[in-house]
Amino acid sequence: MTDGTISDVRGGGTERHYCVRYERADSEPISVATATALAIFTDEDVTQPSTRLYDLVDPEALDALFADRQNGLPRPSGQVTLRLSQPQARVVITDSTITVEPRDPATEPYNPSNSSESRLEGDTFGRPHR
């Protein structure tokens, strides 16, 4: 089901520190790669996750952010960051890699501007959302 390459880093100590880095294949949509990385992070089946991508962000809109322009030219590189309340995680999405890592609520408080479970930190050009 996954086309990309999965790598993970586990830290030592008494707490579980876990980071998933998913490098997507060129033929794999960003939305599918992101859903896969989230499922791996939460140790769930990608077909039945408790954190569903479409509850966080519109998958078609996410794909469109990283798709070629209408004139066929590629978009400049950029990233989208999602901060999740459950699980406490940060998801960083670029055109080739999705990274899911724990979010420390003490240093990165969850403060959504609306009722959604995520907050977009910037658009694909790195400008903050207004």
C-alpha positions as a printed Julia matrix, in Angstrom:
130×3 Matrix{Float64}:
   0.0    0.0     0.0
   2.86   2.41    0.67
   5.05   3.58   -2.19
   7.49   5.68   -0.17
  10.42   4.89    2.09
   9.91   4.82    5.86
  12.58   5.62    8.39
  12.1    6.17   12.07
  14.18   7.3    15.0
  13.56   6.15   18.55
  15.11   7.89   21.53
  16.22   6.27   24.75
  15.2    6.96   28.32
  11.96   6.3    30.13
   9.72   8.3    27.78
   8.84   7.16   24.3
  10.22   9.53   21.68
   9.31   8.5    18.19
   9.67  10.24   14.87
   8.46   8.98   11.5
  10.11  10.28    8.35
   8.3    9.17    5.22
   9.87   9.85    1.84
   7.15   9.58   -0.75
   7.52   8.18   -4.24
   6.93  10.66   -7.07
   3.77   8.8    -8.1
   2.26   8.88   -4.58
  -0.09  11.78   -3.72
   1.01  13.96   -0.79
  -2.3   13.23    0.96
  -1.74   9.45    0.81
   1.84   9.8     2.04
   0.69  12.04    4.92
  -2.08   9.62    5.95
   0.42   6.76    5.83
   2.97   8.63    7.98
   0.27   9.48   10.55
  -0.87   5.85   10.7
   2.7    4.65   11.2
   3.25   7.25   13.95
   0.13   6.12   15.81
   0.93   2.44   15.12
  -2.38   1.9    13.34
  -3.58   0.36   10.1
  -3.55   3.06    7.43
  -7.0    1.92    6.25
  -8.59   2.35    9.72
  -6.73   5.11   11.6
  -8.13   6.94   14.6
  -6.59  10.19   13.27
  -8.04  10.62    9.78
  -6.36  13.07    7.44
  -9.64  14.51    6.18
 -10.54  15.48    9.77
  -7.4   17.64    9.8
  -7.13  19.1     6.33
  -8.81  18.72    2.94
  -6.7   16.03    1.19
  -7.45  17.42   -2.28
  -6.38  20.9    -1.18
  -3.18  19.46    0.31
  -2.41  17.68   -2.96
  -3.12  20.89   -4.9
  -0.66  22.87   -2.76
   2.17  20.66   -3.99
   0.91  19.92   -7.52
   2.4   21.51  -10.6
   0.9   24.83  -11.61
  -1.88  24.95  -14.19
   0.7   25.88  -16.84
   2.6   22.66  -16.06
   5.54  24.3   -14.31
   6.51  23.01  -10.87
   5.74  25.1    -7.8
   8.58  26.41   -5.64
   9.52  24.15   -2.74
   7.73  24.82    0.51
   6.14  23.17    3.49
   2.96  22.9     5.49
   3.06  22.25    9.24
   0.12  20.78   11.16
   0.0   20.78   14.94
  -2.25  18.04   16.26
  -3.94  17.87   19.63
  -4.53  14.1    19.49
  -2.0   12.67   19.2
   0.26  15.43   20.51
   2.26  15.69   17.31
   3.69  18.0    14.69
   3.42  17.0    11.03
   5.79  18.72    8.61
   4.9   18.15    4.96
   7.23  19.03    2.08
   7.04  18.03   -1.56
   9.09  14.87   -0.93
   9.02  14.1     2.81
   6.47  13.88    5.61
   7.83  14.0     9.16
   5.65  13.22   12.18
   7.16  13.82   15.6
   5.94  14.32   19.15
   4.96  17.84   20.09
   5.83  19.13   23.55
   2.7   20.98   24.79
   4.85  23.03   27.18
   6.91  24.57   24.38
   4.34  24.29   21.57
   0.92  24.9    23.08
  -2.07  23.79   21.05
  -4.11  26.9    20.41
  -6.32  26.42   17.35
  -7.77  29.5    15.76
 -10.89  27.54   14.9
 -12.55  24.26   15.85
 -10.44  22.05   13.6
  -7.92  19.64   15.04
  -5.01  21.2    13.17
  -3.58  24.56   12.34
  -1.72  25.43    9.16
   1.46  27.27   10.11
   2.31  28.59    6.66
   1.57  28.15    3.01
   3.86  26.51    0.48
   5.88  29.72    0.23
   6.49  29.95    3.98
   4.28  32.99    4.49
   2.14  32.91    7.65
  -1.6   32.54    7.2
  -3.7   35.56    8.05
